[in-house]
Amino acid sequence: MIKGQNVILRTVIETDIDQIFNFSSDLAEVGDYWSVSLPSAISLKNKFKETGMWENDAGMMLITNQEGEILGQISFFKGLWYQAGFEVGFRIYKNDQRGKGYLTEALRIFCAYLFELKPINRLQVNTLKGNYACRRVAEKCGFVYEGTMRKAAFERGTYQDIELLSLLSEDSPKLMDLIQR
């Protein structure tokens, strides 16, 4: 468990799976930029049983408030096999919890954690063009816009551009400077 000022990042436990499924299945809450692909409860439970949602090249943590209420998720995974580092994805589950700074703090802490945990020098965020909230969160955490991949994703019935942002390890704060002790 990693405690920040307003959020806690923790790995997933088995009793979280039903709640994660329910959050991920509520299309009214996913927002305009998250995939509308509905998860399978069985595959989610099997993935947890196989990996605990944490492997060497991919993992997910939950974002909670200080009282332990689940707010969202943050994850890392290997994008293209030949690229250095990992891609990072994140979301707050409910509309009424967005815009409160939780993701900015969680992303800053998560990136610092990955840089200390893994022998990597780069993380990246890919976001659909027009997702200003996601881009703003990434930029607040030091990510730099690198370019646009034209019509690189099929989402919600159309091909859409993806904006690529990256963070280098030397531009990230140290984990111990971000956590509450």
N, C-alpha and C positions, 0 to 999 in steps of 0.2 A: 504494500500500500504506500502510495506517495501522496503526502499531504501538502497542498498549497495553501494559500491564504483563504480562498473561497471554495476550492474544489479539492476532491480527493480522487486520485486515479487508482483503480484496483483491478486485479484480474477477475475474470468471470468465475462464479461458482455455480454449481448445478441448479440451485434454487433460483438463479437469475434467468434461466433459459426461457421459462414461460413468459416472464415479463418482457424480455428482449423480443420474443416472438410477437407478443401483443403490440408493442411499440412499432415494430417493423412492418406489421400488417395493417396499420391504421393509415390508409391513404389520405385521409383528411389532415393528418399531421405531418406527412413527409415533406411538405414544402414543394416549391416549384422546381427544384433542381435535383432532388434525390430520385433515384430510379423508382418507377412504379412496379417493378418486378416484385411480386409477393414471395416471401420466403416459405419454405416447407418446414413445418414443425419437426417432422421426422429427421430431415437432413440437418437441421440446426442441432437437435439433440444428439444425433450421431457424430457430428463434427465435435461437439463438446466432449463426448465419450472418447473419441479418438485422440484429440489434441488438447483438450481443456481451453481451446481458443487461443493457444499460445504455442508456436513452433519456432524453429530457428529463423525461418524466412518469412514468417507472417504471424501476426498476433493482434489481439484486441483487448483493450481495457475498457472498463466502464468509467464514466465521469459521474461522480456523485457530489452532492453538496456536503457540508460539514455534518449534517444530520444523517447522512447515509442514503438519502433519496436519490434514486437513479435519474440522472438528467440526460445522459447521452452516451455515446461511444466514441472511441478513437482507436485507430488501427494502423498498422504498417504492413506492407507486403512488397514482394519483389515485383516490379513492373516488367520491363523487358529484361531478359536474362543477361544481356551484355552491358546493361547500365550499372554504374556504381550506385551504391546506397539503396534506399527504399522509397516507395511512394507512401504518403500518409493520407488517410481519409478520416473524416470526423463529422459528427452531427449531434445536435441537440434534438431529442425526440419530440418534445411538445412545443407548439407555437408560443405558448405563454412563458416559456423559459428562455426563448431566444432573445438576443440583443442585450444580455445582462453581463457580458464579459466572461462567462464561463468557458466558452471555447477558446478565447484568446489565452487565458491562463492555462487551460488544459493542454493546448498545443505547444505552448512555450515549455512547459514542464516535460511533456512527452518527448519532444525533440531533444531536449537536454539529456533525458534519460537514455534515449536510443544512442546518442553520440557517446555516452559513457559506457553503454552496454555492448555495443557492436563496433567492430573495426571498420567503420564507414566514415566518409567525409562529406556525404551529400544526402539530403532528403528532398523530396519534391512533392508538390501538391498540384494535381490536375483538377481544374474546375470548368464547368460549362461556362462559355462566354455569357456574360450578363449576370452571373451569380456574384453580385457586388459584395454581399455580406461575407461569403467565403473568401473572396480575394482580399477583402479588408482585414479579416482575421489573420490570414497568412502574412500579409504585409506588416501588420502590427508586430508579428513575431519575427520579423527580419527576412522573410522570404522575398525574393526578387523575381519580378516578371522576366521571363526569358523568351516568350514567343507564343504564337497561336498555332495550334494544329488544326488545319481547316477540315471541317466536316469529318472529324475523327471519331465521333460517337453517335450511335443511333439511340435516341432517347425520346420518348413520348411521340413517336410516329414520324420523326424527322431526323436527318443528319445534322449534327450541331458541332460548332467549333469548340475546342478545348483550349483553355489558357493554361500554360505551364509556368509554375513558379518554383524556385529552388532556394534552399538554405544550406550553406556550407558550415561545417563543424566550427570553424574559427569565428563565425558570425553568431553563434548560439551562446547564450549565457551558460554558466556551469550549473549543474543540477543542484548542488548544495547551496547556491545563492538563491534558489527559487523555492525551496521547500521549507516547511515549518518543522522545527525540531523541538 
